[in-house]
Amino acid sequence: MPRASLLLVLVCSLLLASFLLPSLVAAQDAATGAIHGTVLDPAGAHIVQASIVAVNAATGVRYSTMSDAEGRFTIDLLPPGDYTARAVADKMSPQETPPLHVDVGAAAEIEFHLSVAGPQESITVSGAPKLVDTQSTAVSTLIDERAIADLPLNGRRFSDLMLLSPGVTQDPRSLTSATNGDLSFGGLRGFQNSFLVDGGDFNNAFFAQARGLYRAPYQFSNEVVQEFRVSVNSYGAEQGRAGGAVVNVITKSGSNHWHGTGLYYIRDSGFGGAATPFMSFKPHSNQQQGGATIGGPIKKNKIFFFGGFDQHYFHVPDVVEFLDGSMQVVPQAGTGPFTPGDYEASDQALVFAAAAQLNSYAGSFPAAQIGNAFYSKLDINLTPRKPTRHPLQFVPLLGIEQRLS
């Protein structure tokens, strides 16, 4: 085969793979939820070819499917959020569910019972659906938006909420004065965990940790996290690549309605609190954290944006003391054969000079860390009426840390 023809075949193959690969990967997307259910008639028989439509309450995007020969249906790849579902079948009255919430990595179970249509069509609102996928074998914990917003966190690093999951502790081998370190699941080292953000890999391959874990207090603010699921055992192969836990994070998105938040937190040692152990005094420390988020539509039902900014001032001084808890070394002269002291008369000047040099190293030295985290996200629905896969998401993340002393 001529070289030009071989090159043309290679280019065509790559283009074909680029179109097919997203749909194959989407079928294994662990960053979404699903709605499963059954459509039945008044006698309890299965209804075939019933049309089921789920509508996202925030964006108005419609997801549709048909029931199979056993009346079962599945709507996969749903972005976590609030939905309403409606079932329609030939010669049957439509039925609509009340608002239901779809969680990341879980499926809501619905059972439609359609009645025979009369002279006039009527819509029946069914009872609340089950919000648990009873067939899932994964051992996981969901941290929802309310828990993220209401639970207090020193420094507001969302991953600290993973301590609410059973079997997790702080890994003492990575715990330092500047970071909470990794979290250990089932006694495994913390770097054996895996982090996913909106279905994308969020691991630092060089350090075998989540991005920014040791180098910055956090990579993005709690305000931009919608919910996350911590899977510690029996999770699917599409998540994989972890000996410990898989942390699946879903960030907030824009919607058809303008929305935003603002935050300001202050933590100061002057407000009270116990003294620092093993210190002769209580050094002054101060933390301030502020930021805001905003989201809304660029084009209704089609293009949405969301952005956030978070700044963290961390003023905690470095304190240097001697083993006895003091900040001054005072050499003692000898008073006899049994109390030889620290120096003899011949080297008194040299000992006192060394003590003065040591005393200059002790004390409280001001130090500060200033962290800035920027976040932006753009959601585009290519086919808003009947999307075939998850909407596109562009999520540039930027975390900057400055250390001042």
Secondary structure as the mmCIF struct_conf table of DSSP 4:
data_model
#
loop_
_struct_conf.conf_type_id
_struct_conf.id
_struct_conf.beg_label_comp_id
_struct_conf.beg_label_asym_id
_struct_conf.beg_label_seq_id
_struct_conf.end_label_comp_id
_struct_conf.end_label_asym_id
_struct_conf.end_label_seq_id
HELX_RH_AL_P HELX_RH_AL_P1 ARG A 3 ALA A 26
TURN_TY1_P TURN_TY1_P1 ALA A 27 GLN A 28
TURN_TY1_P TURN_TY1_P2 ALA A 30 ALA A 31
STRN STRN1 GLY A 33 LEU A 40
TURN_TY1_P TURN_TY1_P3 PRO A 42 ALA A 43
BEND BEND1 GLY A 44 GLY A 44
HELX_LH_PP_P HELX_LH_PP_P1 ALA A 45 ALA A 45
STRN STRN2 HIS A 46 HIS A 46
HELX_LH_PP_P HELX_LH_PP_P2 ILE A 47 ILE A 47
TURN_TY1_P TURN_TY1_P4 VAL A 48 GLN A 49
STRN STRN3 SER A 51 ASN A 56
TURN_TY1_P TURN_TY1_P5 ALA A 57 THR A 59
STRN STRN4 ARG A 62 MET A 66
TURN_TY1_P TURN_TY1_P6 ALA A 69 GLU A 70
BEND BEND2 GLY A 71 GLY A 71
STRN STRN5 ARG A 72 LEU A 78
HELX_LH_PP_P HELX_LH_PP_P3 PRO A 79 PRO A 79
BEND BEND3 PRO A 80 PRO A 80
STRN STRN6 GLY A 81 VAL A 88
TURN_TY1_P TURN_TY1_P7 ASP A 90 LYS A 91
STRN STRN7 MET A 92 MET A 92
STRN STRN8 GLN A 95 GLU A 96
HELX_LH_PP_P HELX_LH_PP_P4 THR A 97 PRO A 99
STRN STRN9 LEU A 100 VAL A 102
TURN_TY1_P TURN_TY1_P8 VAL A 104 GLY A 105
STRN STRN10 ALA A 107 HIS A 113
HELX_LH_PP_P HELX_LH_PP_P5 LEU A 114 SER A 115
STRN STRN11 VAL A 116 VAL A 116
HELX_LH_PP_P HELX_LH_PP_P6 ALA A 117 ALA A 117
BEND BEND4 PRO A 119 GLN A 120
STRN STRN12 THR A 124 VAL A 125
HELX_LH_PP_P HELX_LH_PP_P7 SER A 126 PRO A 129
STRN STRN13 LYS A 130 LYS A 130
BEND BEND5 VAL A 132 VAL A 132
TURN_TY1_P TURN_TY1_P9 THR A 134 GLN A 135
STRN STRN14 VAL A 139 ILE A 143
HELX_RH_AL_P HELX_RH_AL_P2 GLU A 145 ASP A 150
BEND BEND6 LEU A 151 LEU A 151
BEND BEND7 ASN A 154 GLY A 155
HELX_RH_3T_P HELX_RH_3T_P1 PHE A 158 LEU A 164
BEND BEND8 SER A 165 SER A 165
TURN_TY1_P TURN_TY1_P10 PRO A 166 GLY A 167
STRN STRN15 VAL A 168 GLN A 170
HELX_RH_3T_P HELX_RH_3T_P2 PRO A 172 SER A 174
BEND BEND9 SER A 177 ALA A 178
STRN STRN16 LEU A 183 PHE A 185
TURN_TY1_P TURN_TY1_P11 GLY A 186 GLY A 187
HELX_RH_3T_P HELX_RH_3T_P3 GLY A 190 GLN A 192
STRN STRN17 SER A 194 VAL A 197
TURN_TY1_P TURN_TY1_P12 ASP A 198 GLY A 199
STRN STRN18 GLY A 200 ASP A 201
STRN STRN19 ASN A 203 ASN A 204
TURN_TY1_P TURN_TY1_P13 ALA A 205 ALA A 208
STRN STRN20 GLN A 209 ALA A 210
TURN_TY1_P TURN_TY1_P14 ARG A 211 ARG A 215
BEND BEND10 ALA A 216 PRO A 217
BEND BEND11 GLN A 219 PHE A 220
HELX_RH_3T_P HELX_RH_3T_P4 ASN A 222 VAL A 224
STRN STRN21 VAL A 225 ASN A 233
BEND BEND12 SER A 234 SER A 234
TURN_TY1_P TURN_TY1_P15 ALA A 237 GLN A 239
BEND BEND13 ARG A 241 ARG A 241
BEND BEND14 GLY A 243 GLY A 244
STRN STRN22 VAL A 246 THR A 251
BEND BEND15 ASN A 256 HIS A 257
STRN STRN23 HIS A 259 ASP A 268
HELX_RH_3T_P HELX_RH_3T_P5 SER A 269 PHE A 271
HELX_LH_PP_P HELX_LH_PP_P8 ALA A 274 THR A 276
TURN_TY1_P TURN_TY1_P16 PRO A 277 PHE A 278
BEND BEND16 SER A 280 PHE A 281
STRN STRN24 ASN A 286 LYS A 299
TURN_TY1_P TURN_TY1_P17 LYS A 300 LYS A 302
STRN STRN25 ILE A 303 HIS A 315
STRN STRN26 ASP A 318 VAL A 320
TURN_TY1_P TURN_TY1_P18 LEU A 323 ASP A 324
BEND BEND17 GLY A 325 GLY A 325
BEND BEND18 MET A 327 MET A 327
STRN STRN27 ALA A 333 ALA A 333
STRN STRN28 GLY A 336 GLY A 336
TURN_TY1_P TURN_TY1_P19 PRO A 337 PHE A 338
STRN STRN29 THR A 339 THR A 339
BEND BEND19 ASP A 342 ASP A 342
STRN STRN30 TYR A 343 TYR A 343
HELX_RH_3T_P HELX_RH_3T_P6 ALA A 345 ASP A 347
HELX_RH_AL_P HELX_RH_AL_P3 GLN A 348 TYR A 361
STRN STRN31 GLY A 363 PHE A 365
STRN STRN32 ALA A 368 ILE A 380
BEND BEND20 LEU A 382 LYS A 386
BEND BEND21 THR A 388 ARG A 389
HELX_LH_PP_P HELX_LH_PP_P9 HIS A 390 PRO A 391
STRN STRN33 LEU A 392 PHE A 394
STRN STRN34 LEU A 397 LEU A 404
#
